[in-house]
Amino acid sequence: MRIRIVDAFTDRPFAGNPAGVLLLDAFPDDDRLQRVAMEVNHAETAFAHRLPEGGDADWALRWFTPVTEVAMCGHATLATAHVLHTTGAHQGQVRFATRSGVLIATPGEDGSITLDFPTAPLTPVEIPAGLAEALGAAPVAAVDTGPNVGDLLLELADEKTVLGLSPDHKALAAHSARGVIATACAEDPARGHDYVSRCFFPNVGIDEDPVTGSAHTALAPYWSERLGRPDLTGLQASRRTGVVRTGLRGDRTLLTGRAVTVIDGELLA
């Protein structure tokens, strides 16, 4: 079984967010998929197989963390589209059938790929008691991101505060279904990004995710409203770092980035 490791939302190896990608003839049982994802041990491993022609989608796609299946994943979708295009398995726009509906990936002439995802519905909420202590910083606002994303989005005072976070991951797990998005406006937009973020997902086995496409379906509407522009660039400031260009289009959000294949091998077990 062929497996590739792809760094997504980056144009260079060993940055962005790595994802395992396996193109299959059909999905095996869920236990098999979960065991493979546990062995790969990246934030997500994507499994895809071709669908019959004439339907609403071209490929079926599922995503697994090392401990569970997830309903939405941006970076592993980007990685899968990258593999399809670079190997010739699919040409042009590709439609994925997923637990979050049909998601579309469109290659650009510059080598980037744009994902069309549902925009997360944002609902302001009270800052939960004990959250500041778990995060290691006091949020200035808190927003629920709805069932598909399942995160608590927290705006912090400034970029420096986001970069300096060292949270208590176990304590954070009590505050959302999936995890916490910490974000702030960029200190200097001339450096090429409009906002920064970091994402912590202890409930799905990921203390800190390097670059999170799905989180940007919430970050895009949040910062577009504040900055008054539909098209923005987000820097996810993990140790690996990654860049996501976001385009708010009403109930859809466009996520644009690049990807690099770093490992191409064979799964023997």
LOTOR-245986 format. One record per residue (C-alpha): residue in one letter; x, y, z. Coordinates in Angstrom, 3 decimals, padded with zeros to 6 digits. Each point is the difference from the previous one (the first is absolute). Layout:
! LOTOR-245986
+-------+----------+----------+----------+
: fitor :       px :       py :       pz :
+-------+----------+----------+----------+
:     a :        X :        Y :        Z :
...
+-------+----------+----------+----------+
END
This chain:
! LOTOR-245986
+-------+----------+----------+----------+
: fitor :       px :       py :       pz :
+-------+----------+----------+----------+
:     m :  000.000 :  000.000 :  000.000 :
:     r :  001.570 :  003.290 : -001.110 :
:     i :  000.257 :  002.744 :  002.611 :
:     r :  001.234 :  003.545 : -000.356 :
:     i :  000.816 :  002.602 :  002.637 :
:     v : -000.825 :  003.500 : -001.178 :
:     d :  000.782 :  003.296 :  001.728 :
:     a : -003.034 :  002.241 : -000.537 :
:     f : -000.418 :  003.781 :  000.101 :
:     t :  003.671 :  000.515 : -000.760 :
:     d :  002.250 :  000.204 : -003.053 :
:     r :  002.993 : -001.689 :  001.638 :
:     p :  000.679 : -003.367 :  001.670 :
:     f : -000.075 : -000.391 :  003.787 :
:     a : -002.396 :  002.903 :  000.510 :
:     g : -003.782 :  000.290 : -000.120 :
:     n : -002.075 : -002.952 :  001.200 :
:     p :  000.943 : -003.555 : -001.001 :
:     a : -002.764 : -002.405 : -001.000 :
:     g :  000.021 : -003.610 : -001.090 :
:     v : -001.831 : -000.607 : -003.287 :
:     l : -001.138 : -003.414 : -001.238 :
:     l : -001.881 : -000.480 : -003.289 :
:     l : -002.007 : -003.216 :  000.223 :
:     d : -002.312 : -002.124 : -002.136 :
:     a : -002.571 :  000.052 :  002.833 :
:     f : -000.056 :  000.746 :  003.726 :
:     p :  000.905 : -002.950 :  002.233 :
:     d : -001.672 : -000.330 :  003.409 :
:     d :  000.280 :  002.929 :  002.407 :
:     d :  002.335 : -001.837 :  002.353 :
:     r :  002.504 : -000.449 : -002.822 :
:     l : -000.166 :  003.705 : -000.887 :
:     q :  000.489 :  001.005 :  003.619 :
:     r :  002.980 : -002.324 :  000.434 :
:     v :  001.700 :  001.443 : -003.065 :
:     a : -000.601 :  003.549 :  001.259 :
:     m :  001.395 : -000.949 :  003.393 :
:     e :  003.115 : -001.420 : -001.688 :
:     v :  000.481 :  003.102 : -002.180 :
:     n : -000.461 :  002.088 :  003.174 :
:     h : -000.501 :  003.351 : -001.705 :
:     a : -002.831 :  002.371 :  000.846 :
:     e : -002.064 : -001.602 : -002.782 :
:     t :  000.272 : -002.784 : -002.513 :
:     a : -002.268 :  000.235 : -003.061 :
:     f : -001.511 : -002.994 : -001.784 :
:     a : -001.609 :  000.454 : -003.407 :
:     h : -001.466 : -002.170 : -002.730 :
:     r : -001.421 :  000.814 : -003.420 :
:     l : -003.781 :  000.137 : -000.403 :
:     p : -002.026 : -001.026 : -003.088 :
:     e : -000.322 :  002.661 : -002.688 :
:     g : -003.155 :  002.095 : -000.253 :
:     g : -000.529 :  000.618 :  003.712 :
:     d :  000.289 :  003.112 :  002.166 :
:     a :  003.600 : -000.800 :  000.964 :
:     d :  003.107 : -001.500 : -001.573 :
:     w :  001.702 : -001.512 :  003.056 :
:     a : -001.126 : -001.121 :  003.452 :
:     l :  002.198 :  001.402 :  002.772 :
:     r :  000.372 : -000.737 :  003.710 :
:     w :  002.393 :  001.366 :  002.620 :
:     f :  001.343 : -001.650 :  003.158 :
:     t :  002.159 :  001.364 :  002.801 :
:     p :  002.082 : -002.539 :  001.942 :
:     v : -003.011 : -000.567 :  002.284 :
:     t : -003.236 :  000.784 : -001.893 :
:     e : -001.735 :  000.887 : -003.265 :
:     v : -000.759 :  003.702 : -000.487 :
:     a : -002.827 :  001.746 : -001.846 :
:     m :  002.134 :  002.597 : -001.774 :
:     c :  003.674 :  000.493 : -000.791 :
:     g :  001.489 :  002.648 : -002.253 :
:     h :  003.702 : -000.852 : -000.155 :
:     a : -000.545 : -003.702 : -000.771 :
:     t : -002.498 :  000.948 : -002.717 :
:     l :  002.592 :  002.314 : -001.521 :
:     a :  002.585 : -002.798 :  000.272 :
:     t : -002.325 : -002.476 : -001.725 :
:     a : -000.763 :  002.410 : -002.845 :
:     h :  003.744 :  000.598 : -000.379 :
:     v :  000.647 : -003.753 : -000.311 :
:     l : -002.812 : -000.430 : -002.534 :
:     h :  001.316 :  002.818 : -002.175 :
:     t :  003.736 : -000.773 :  000.237 :
:     t : -000.463 : -003.715 : -000.718 :
:     g : -002.494 :  000.485 : -002.829 :
:     a : -002.711 : -001.938 :  001.854 :
:     h : -002.361 :  002.946 : -000.565 :
:     q :  000.233 :  003.066 : -002.194 :
:     g : -001.521 :  003.405 :  000.711 :
:     q : -002.616 :  000.727 :  002.635 :
:     v : -000.800 : -002.914 :  002.318 :
:     r : -003.167 : -000.506 :  002.059 :
:     f :  000.316 : -001.959 :  003.242 :
:     a : -002.931 : -001.741 :  001.690 :
:     t :  000.570 :  000.409 :  003.752 :
:     r : -001.821 :  000.049 :  003.335 :
:     s : -000.215 :  003.793 : -000.468 :
:     g : -001.633 : -000.243 : -003.431 :
:     v :  001.659 :  000.450 : -003.369 :
:     l :  003.262 :  001.944 :  000.285 :
:     i :  001.656 :  001.348 : -003.145 :
:     a :  003.728 :  000.430 : -000.662 :
:     t :  001.107 :  002.101 : -002.970 :
:     p :  003.634 :  000.173 : -001.178 :
:     g :  001.416 :  003.410 : -000.898 :
:     e :  002.427 :  000.851 : -002.774 :
:     d :  002.593 :  000.993 :  002.618 :
:     g :  000.001 : -003.476 :  001.570 :
:     s : -002.296 :  000.897 :  002.883 :
:     i : -003.248 : -001.808 :  000.798 :
:     t : -003.212 :  001.688 :  001.144 :
:     l : -002.449 : -001.875 :  002.210 :
:     d : -003.696 :  000.922 :  000.112 :
:     f : -001.254 : -000.701 :  003.534 :
:     p : -003.137 :  000.958 :  001.943 :
:     t :  000.409 :  003.177 :  002.056 :
:     a : -000.214 : -000.680 :  003.728 :
:     p : -002.948 :  001.666 :  001.760 :
:     l :  001.350 :  002.227 :  002.763 :
:     t : -001.827 :  000.604 :  003.282 :
:     p :  001.501 :  002.268 :  002.693 :
:     v :  000.097 : -001.717 :  003.395 :
:     e :  001.104 :  000.831 :  003.507 :
:     i :  003.613 : -000.787 :  000.793 :
:     p : -000.186 : -003.179 :  002.098 :
:     a :  001.266 :  000.028 :  003.543 :
:     g :  003.476 : -001.458 :  000.267 :
:     l :  000.761 :  000.386 : -003.708 :
:     a :  002.566 :  002.781 :  000.436 :
:     e :  001.932 : -002.149 :  002.462 :
:     a : -000.092 : -003.026 : -002.340 :
:     l :  001.092 :  002.072 : -003.003 :
:     g :  002.574 :  002.075 :  001.824 :
:     a : -001.446 :  003.329 : -001.185 :
:     a : -003.219 :  001.954 :  000.465 :
:     p : -002.214 :  000.069 : -003.129 :
:     v : -001.706 :  003.239 : -000.978 :
:     a : -002.829 : -001.828 : -001.828 :
:     a : -001.297 : -003.554 : -000.465 :
:     v : -002.000 : -001.423 : -002.911 :
:     d : -001.588 : -003.404 : -000.572 :
:     t :  000.765 : -001.289 : -003.525 :
:     g : -002.941 : -002.394 : -000.462 :
:     p : -000.249 : -003.785 : -000.342 :
:     n :  002.162 : -000.589 : -003.088 :
:     v :  003.086 :  001.679 :  001.416 :
:     g : -000.810 : -000.559 :  003.666 :
:     d :  002.558 :  002.435 :  001.406 :
:     l : -000.041 :  002.926 :  002.387 :
:     l :  001.586 :  002.984 : -001.771 :
:     l :  001.763 :  002.409 :  002.361 :
:     e :  001.271 :  003.433 : -000.923 :
:     l :  003.053 :  001.008 :  002.023 :
:     a :  001.448 :  003.428 :  000.639 :
:     d :  002.734 : -000.070 : -002.636 :
:     e :  002.207 : -002.139 : -002.234 :
:     k :  002.745 : -000.240 :  002.615 :
:     t : -002.421 : -001.589 :  002.464 :
:     v : -001.050 : -002.647 : -002.539 :
:     l :  003.614 : -000.829 : -000.831 :
:     g :  000.910 : -000.355 :  003.670 :
:     l : -002.760 : -002.420 :  001.019 :
:     s :  000.932 : -003.141 :  001.929 :
:     p : -003.393 : -001.421 :  000.980 :
:     d : -001.019 : -002.794 :  002.329 :
:     h : -001.360 : -002.364 : -002.669 :
:     k : -001.800 : -002.280 :  002.446 :
:     a : -001.843 :  002.946 :  001.520 :
:     l : -000.872 :  001.405 : -003.447 :
:     a : -001.765 : -003.238 : -000.934 :
:     a : -002.947 :  000.878 :  002.234 :
:     h : -000.883 :  003.157 : -001.933 :
:     s : -001.072 : -001.155 : -003.484 :
:     a : -001.002 : -002.987 : -002.122 :
:     r :  003.244 : -000.073 : -001.988 :
:     g :  002.293 :  002.720 :  001.248 :
:     v :  000.935 :  003.644 :  000.268 :
:     i :  001.028 :  002.518 : -002.668 :
:     a :  002.058 :  002.879 :  001.389 :
:     t :  000.308 :  002.998 : -002.299 :
:     a :  000.971 :  003.661 : -000.203 :
:     c :  000.319 :  002.721 : -002.609 :
:     a :  003.420 :  000.207 : -001.649 :
:     e :  002.327 :  002.570 :  001.523 :
:     d :  001.456 :  000.919 : -003.393 :
:     p : -002.092 : -000.920 : -003.100 :
:     a :  002.970 :  001.012 : -002.166 :
:     r :  001.573 : -003.332 :  001.008 :
:     g : -002.574 : -001.743 : -002.206 :
:     h : -002.749 : -001.160 :  002.370 :
:     d : -003.093 :  001.653 :  001.445 :
:     y : -000.514 : -002.182 :  003.068 :
:     v :  001.759 : -002.746 :  001.923 :
:     s : -001.332 : -003.131 :  001.643 :
:     r :  000.959 : -003.123 :  001.892 :
:     c : -002.241 : -003.059 :  000.402 :
:     f : -000.122 : -002.461 :  002.895 :
:     f : -002.052 : -003.216 : -000.360 :
:     p :  000.608 : -002.273 :  003.006 :
:     n : -003.430 : -001.630 : -000.370 :
:     v :  001.038 : -001.649 : -003.280 :
:     g :  003.540 : -000.894 :  001.014 :
:     i :  001.769 :  003.112 : -001.374 :
:     d :  001.447 :  002.336 :  002.613 :
:     e :  000.896 :  002.616 : -002.642 :
:     d : -000.860 : -000.289 : -003.688 :
:     p :  002.660 :  001.542 : -002.277 :
:     v : -002.426 :  001.512 : -002.568 :
:     t : -003.772 : -000.453 :  000.122 :
:     g : -002.050 :  000.635 : -003.137 :
:     s : -003.347 : -000.629 :  001.682 :
:     a :  000.755 :  002.583 :  002.710 :
:     h :  000.373 :  002.609 : -002.733 :
:     t : -003.657 : -000.469 : -000.970 :
:     a : -000.630 :  001.735 :  003.343 :
:     l :  003.007 :  002.336 : -000.049 :
:     a : -000.974 :  001.327 : -003.445 :
:     p : -003.438 :  001.358 :  000.970 :
:     y :  001.277 :  001.147 :  003.388 :
:     w :  002.821 :  002.143 : -001.377 :
:     s : -001.748 :  001.024 : -003.222 :
:     e : -002.710 :  001.671 :  002.067 :
:     r :  002.542 :  001.830 :  002.153 :
:     l :  002.362 :  001.009 : -002.791 :
:     g : -002.690 :  000.760 : -002.587 :
:     r :  001.484 : -002.169 : -002.780 :
:     p : -001.118 : -003.386 : -001.351 :
:     d :  003.468 : -001.138 : -001.090 :
:     l :  002.655 : -000.397 :  002.683 :
:     t :  003.146 : -001.952 :  000.819 :
:     g :  000.375 : -001.934 :  003.225 :
:     l :  003.252 : -001.162 :  001.579 :
:     q : -000.327 : -003.028 :  002.255 :
:     a :  002.948 :  000.481 :  002.313 :
:     s :  000.855 : -003.525 :  001.129 :
:     r :  003.618 : -001.144 :  000.047 :
:     r : -000.385 : -001.165 : -003.635 :
:     t : -002.124 :  003.024 : -001.039 :
:     g : -002.247 :  000.222 : -003.037 :
:     v : -001.907 :  002.538 : -002.061 :
:     v : -003.674 : -000.166 : -000.999 :
:     r : -001.524 :  002.551 : -002.354 :
:     t : -003.693 :  000.356 :  000.827 :
:     g : -002.865 :  001.322 : -002.096 :
:     l : -003.373 :  000.500 :  001.628 :
:     r : -002.846 : -000.691 : -002.457 :
:     g : -003.115 :  000.055 :  002.138 :
:     d : -000.769 : -003.505 :  001.209 :
:     r :  003.166 : -001.322 : -001.683 :
:     t :  003.629 :  000.708 :  000.837 :
:     l :  002.875 : -000.435 : -002.434 :
:     l :  003.263 : -001.313 :  001.453 :
:     t :  003.043 :  000.299 : -002.259 :
:     g :  003.440 : -001.459 :  000.551 :
:     r :  002.774 : -002.134 : -001.384 :
:     a :  001.248 : -003.485 :  000.818 :
:     v :  003.194 : -002.052 : -000.339 :
:     t :  000.357 : -003.800 : -000.086 :
:     v :  002.875 : -000.994 :  002.286 :
:     i : -000.371 : -003.816 :  000.245 :
:     d : -001.286 : -002.467 : -002.600 :
:     g :  000.069 : -003.602 :  001.181 :
:     e : -001.765 : -003.305 :  000.550 :
:     l : -002.127 : -001.064 :  002.948 :
:     l :  000.947 : -003.660 :  000.476 :
:     a : -002.241 : -001.088 :  002.857 :
+-------+----------+----------+----------+
END
